[in-house]
Amino acid sequence: MTRLPVAMPPRIAVQREDFDPALVVESLSAGTTEIGAVATFLGLCRSEEGRLAALELEHYPGMAEEEIGRVAAEAAARWPLLGLCVVHRYGLIRPGERIVIVAAAARHRGDAFAAAAFLMDFLKTRAPFWKREHLVDGTLGPWVAATEADAQAAASWERNQG
């Protein structure tokens, strides 16, 4: 009988510096041959049709990691994951730069895809991050709230417990 590896605890990082998506994926799959899928979501800063110079992301240190950890634990309870990693940046992020990566590792793709989607939907609505636009004309835009679509996506997970 083949013994399945014990799932790694979720790894959460909130950082100013950029990250390498390939290294995130490699860190999840290294050392085991039981992972059959790693699903990732990579969020990038858009230019908003050329009007955005940068997006300013602020967070509540400690609280952001704690809330992401809670949501990661929910994902691990819903799906048989073998690894989970979330890296979210803060600071001034320019169009084309990476903001966030969610990577979920599992034996099967369905579990990995579902867990990654679940995590992203809740990051958009529950994680204590605030976004403000810096426009190319030198003005500051408003603080950006989660959209109604984000709220509906998160609510759909509440209705569908698995």
N, C-alpha and C positions, 0 to 999 in steps of 0.2 A: 504494500500500500504506500503510495506517495504521500509524504507529509507536506501539507501546504505551508508556505511561509507565514509567519505572523505579520500582520499589517504594521507598517511603520506608523508612528504617531504623525499626525499632520504637521507639516512644516509651514510656518507663517513668517513672512518677512515684510515689514513696512520700511521702505528705505528711500533715500533721495537718489542714489546712484542707479544707473541702468543695470539691466540683467541680461544674461544670455539664455534665450529660450532652449537652445540645444542642451546646455548644461543642466537646466531644470529637468528636462525629460530624462537625460542620462542619469541624473542623481536618483530618480525614481526607479529606474529599471536595472541599475547596476546591482550585481550580486544575487540575482534571482532569475530563474528561467521559467517561473510560473506566471509572470505577467504576460497576458496576451494582448493587452491594449493600453495605450496611454492616450487619453483624449485631452486636448489642450484648447484653451481659449486665450488668444493674445489680443489685448485691447490696445489700440493705437490712438494717438491724438490726431483729430481731423483738423483741416484748415478752415472748415466751414465756408467753402467756396472762396477761399482767399482772404476772408475778413479777420481770421484769427491769427495773431502773432504767437500766442502761447496760452496754455491753460494752467492756471495756478491751482494746485491741489494742496489743501491743508487737512490735517487730521488731528485727532485727540490722541497723543501718544499714550500707549498702554491700553487705552480703551479700544482703539482700532484693532490691535492685535487680539485682544480678548474677545471682541465680537466676531472677528473672522474665525477665531478658534472655536467659538460656540457653533457657528454655522458649519464649519468643517466637521465638528463632532456629529452634528445632525446628519450630514452627508454620509459619514462613516457608519452611522447607525442604520441608515436606509439601504445602503448598497454594500456588497462585500468588496470593499476596496483593499488593495494591497499597498497603496501609497497615495498621498495627496499633498500638493504643494500650492501655496498661494504667495505670490510676490506682488506687492502693490507699491507703486512709487508715489512720492509727494514732492512738492516744490514746483518750479516752473518747468513745464513740459511743452516742447515745441511741436508743431505739426509734423507727423511722420515718426515721432519718437514713441517708444513703448511706455504704456501706463501700467498694465496689469497682465499677469499670466496666472491662469488656473490650470493645473495639470492633475488629472485623476488617473490612477493606475488600477487596473482590475484584471481578472482572468478573462473577462469577456467585454466586448466593445459596448454593449448596451448599458452595462453598469457604469463604465467609464464616461460615456457620453452623458448619461442622466446626471451623474454626480457633478460633472463640470458645469452643465447647464444650471442645475440647482444652485450651485455656489455662486455663479455669476449673477443670477437673478436676485439673490439675497444680498450680494455685495452692493448692487446698485441701489438697494432700498434700505438696508439696515446698517451697513458699515459706516462709522462716523468719519466720513470724508466730506469736504466742502470744495466745490469747484467754482472758479471765477475766471471769466474770459478776459484776456488782454488782447485788445484789438490792434490791427495794423496801423490804425490812425492815431495810436498812442493813448487812447482812452481805455478805461476799465469798464468792462461790461458787468452785468449783474452776476450775483452768485447763482449758480445753476442748480435747480432742484431735480430730483428724480422725476421722470415723466410718468404719465398715467399708464402708459404701456409697461413701464418697469414695475409699477405697483400691481398691475394685473398679472404679469408673469409670476411675480412672487406669490400672489394670492392663489394662483392655480396650484402651486405646490402645497399650500395649506389645505386646499380641498382634496388633493390627491396625495394621500399619505404614503405612497410607495409606488 
